[in-house]
Amino acid sequence: MAIPQSVLDNASRNEIMNELYLLDERDKVGHPHRNTFTGLWNEITNYREFAEQMANFEKWNKRNYPL
């Protein structure tokens, strides 16, 4: 019997979130969000948006376009 796609998707999402949890050191004493996933995906989304904006900034900054 095949495993439903939703189960595979949830397993994949779980792996990603666990990796991000460890990268953010949420398992360490003193982290403000220790032992939670609260806001973790939002932080990654913000990080990706910031990286995209920085790439755009650097592109136009290299062309000496004034701010």
Secondary structure, 3 states (H helix, E strand, C coil): CCCCHHHHHHHHHHHHHHHHHHHCCCCCCCCCCCCCCCCHHHHHHHHHHHHHHHHHHHHHHHCCCCC
